């Protein structure tokens, strides 16, 4: 774990969230760290996960926050995201970032320090990656430098790049004057057109021809062995992610531009086209995570307090009958643990009965008091995530429902906050139509691994709710893309303030979708499990009549007899709660 976890962990996320709410003027905006940042989502700002690259200065992370707040307040994200991925989209984001940052600095001059730290960090990233960057990515970086009035280093000052900037000086001046997202996009497209014209010889610029082997559309030898898509953009490094299902929010800013809008997770990924060796490398990179074709069709339904009261009471009575002794044992253990946490030999507080004899026999004895230590033994948040795939139908889902009832009811009575979630995937007609349109248009869909199924995510009991009746509505669906659902649940848990966070997953097999590669889904789950654990969340996999959890969750329990599910899970959770 990173040594500055207390500073940059969940408490730091909470601090950043408060800053974001002040800067945006929007109550409810939250900030989270994620490997696939930076990006802006509705009501949420995602900052690159500093742990992926050995740590980043806190001021740099605040700089990321300032930049993303500026995008959220002053940029039309939809217009940027609608651009075809490629160099024009990267340039548009660079121009737009300079425009919105200037507006933010006018409103909050104090942000200049943090933006400056972010610029320094971006320069360091560019310097490290420079030898492997494609010519067009170098051009994007130098345009960004020019917009920020920064001088290129000797390493960056290649003949053809400087010639291209010189020939497009009038367009750079116009980009500096951008007053809207549409203006930024138009300026970027004009820059690309000018550079292509220079390369083709349509514009008279003798100096540009001095370096004919590199231009905006050809490859360099240094970039031929790295992942690259057919749309002229590099694949981001998808090695780990603990983020929720999101839409196209990466957009242009998630592409392989060098500047400060780039993800830390992407920092080591140069550009290349997908031919020859690059095709194989591209396939390997894409196989790391299961990426959906679209997430706009995914549905999250909150069923908290929407269950039938009579059915819920019957379910709760049955659960209490099965687990009442376990709950009482846990409560006694917790109480005993908390009673031992005292500071003795104090000059004030409550009388310590063990010191009364000493008080009577020792004249001048002045410390017969004790004070209770600040104990956070119950400052724990627990999330139960239930696989709702079709294979869970019947007795399995009934016992999962009973188990969730027993755990949630007991945890609530013992002053632990908890949440109950469920997941599956279902075929979506609108998503299938989108997939067919993409196929007909000849789009490269090799990077995706969920094409026609949407996520069906349910919240049966959310954190803080006292009415648990929604748990009785736990049901089954179709398939189970475990990795995506796990990331969604972990993000919700990470956003909840608590000293400890425990995520328990109920599963009865391997991840599956009707239209995805099973190997990709399995690798995806392993990567997300690893990323979630790095964030300090305690993760437990419960195998319901299956040992598949042993392949994915380092901490796991296999329940071989269904009748033992509630008592086994309760015992394991009790052990976790009593272990500090």
Secondary structure, DSSP 4 states (H G I P E B T S, - for coil): --TTHHHHSHHHHHHHHHHHHHHH--TT-EEEEETT-SEEETTEEEEE-GGGGT---HHHHHHHHHHHHHHHHHS-HHHHHTSPSSHHHHHHHHHHHHHHHHHHHHH-GGGHHHHHHHHHHHHHHHHHHGGG--HHHHHHHHHHHHHTT-PPPTTT--HHHHHHHHHTHHHHHHHHT--SHHHHHHHHHHHHHHHHHHHHT-S--GGGGGGTT--SSS--GGGTTS-B-TTS-BPP--S--------GGGGGGGSS--STTS-GGGTT-----SSTHHHHHHHHHHTTS--BS-STT-EEEE-TT-S-HHHHHHHHHHHHHHHHHHHHHHHHHHHHHHHT-EEEEESSSEE-GGGHHHHHHSTT----EEEE----TT-EEEEEEEE--GGGTTHHHHHHHHHHHHHHHHHHHTT-EEEEEEEEEEE-HHHHHHHHHHHHTT---TT-SBSSEEEEEEEEE-TT----GGGGG----SBB-HHHHHHHHHHHHHTS--SEEEEEEEESS--B-TTS-HHHHHHHHHHHHHHHHHTT-EEEEEEES--GGGGT-SSEEEE-SGGGHHHHHHHHHHHHHH--
